[in-house]
């Protein structure tokens, strides 16, 4: 007589919960639902690619002067027309994207780096260090950004490098305040006290446990500030204090075309439209990042 076979129900192994992967998935899910953010991201990526491949895409030399073709309107040869010196506007806009985006990104990175260091030091150590750093930021924030940048460029001289320094200088207090506030919130958490009690150094606590937990507001602010940096850099170039001719910078193109608004409005129209589109793109994308990274928002 055969023995009855015992039936066993195999239990599938439980997949461990990955908190980081869950947060990443929730972030992309929120971002994908935000159509405005996707549109802004598309604009940012598009102009970044145009700037990178400008030498391949540009139909003409952006600084080649051809007086016989000056102030021509859009045509098959020059899609966006020519300026007062006969230079192709489309080519100058493509190469100008390199300068404007470079100034915006580098000034933001430089200002964010200094602001992050000052903000973490102020928030973590507190006391007199905190008071000293915050009073300096209060003084800097008392000046309008364009005036402060204009004053710095006036001292250093008109050039693209000095514009980057000036715009970055104004970004420092904004990032310092944001990072300080976030550091104060994270520093009060119990696990930070536990790590400190285990003998971890301040350097390890700051850069391994505090900084990774406050990176979200930094990313959002950096994305939004790039738009402000592009506007400020264009304004300085428009006033003759930024990138100097013949380099094709959007603000410089606006300045050179203002004398021909009635005769050839396309000279100022197209650079103005490009600046507007890029700034809107960064703002939409930054707002979308803020909503996606905020745990309080619903899916």
Phi, psi and omega in degrees: 000124184284144178284139178294137180279133179279130179264128179243134177269112180290132180260124180292140179297139180281126180286126183297146181283127179251104184295321181295317179294324179294319178294320179297318179296318179295324179297310181294327179294315178294318182294322181293332180281343182270098183295324179295319179295321178295320177296317178296318177297322177298318179296316181298313181294319181300310182289332175295316178294321178298321179293318182294316184260022180304317180298334181273322186277322186302127183283341183221167174289125186291343181247007179285123182265132178220088187301329182293345181244020184290148175061026176281143177283177178304136181210180180293327180281318179237098188301325180249013179086189180234163181265196184290350178245010178081013180276145183290122184290320180300315179296320180292326177292320179295314178289329177295331176298326178299314182290311184296314180292324178296315178298315181297315183287312183295318179295323178292316179297316180295313180294322179294320180300310180294318180296322179296315180299312180295319182294318179293317179299316180295315183287326184281316184270329177063203176063218183293326178298315179298313181298318182296313181294318182291327178291325177294317179295325177298319179295317181293322180287345179288341180263137172300143186303315183293323179291319178295317178296320179296320179295319181293316179294326178297326179281315184280331183109157184278116175192164180295319180297317180291329175295318178300316179296316182295315180292322178294324181299320180285338180284337186303307183297326179296311179293323180298318180293317180297314182292322179299313180298318179293322179296319178300322180291316182288325183298334182279351182291151186293325184292335175292319176297321180294318179295319179295322180293334179281356175098012179293145180284161178299321181299315180293319180296317184293310190268345179254334186241327181270308184302315178299336182271354179240016184287334183299306178296334178292316180297316180297312181296322179296317179297317180290325183287333178302320178298315179295323180295321179295317179296315180296316179296320178294322178295318178296319178293323178298325179276359179086012183251006182246226179299133186263148176301151007270010181301133184277092176248144188299318179295321177295322178296321176298317182295317182290335183265356184293336179283350184239026183300317181285323184278318182218078185295341182294339181296321179263336183296310185291317174298322178296319179295319181296315178300316180299314182296315182295317180296316177298320180300312179294321179294316178297317180293320178296318177297321178295320176297320180297316179292322182288328182272352180276116181292346182280341180284149181277155178289000000 
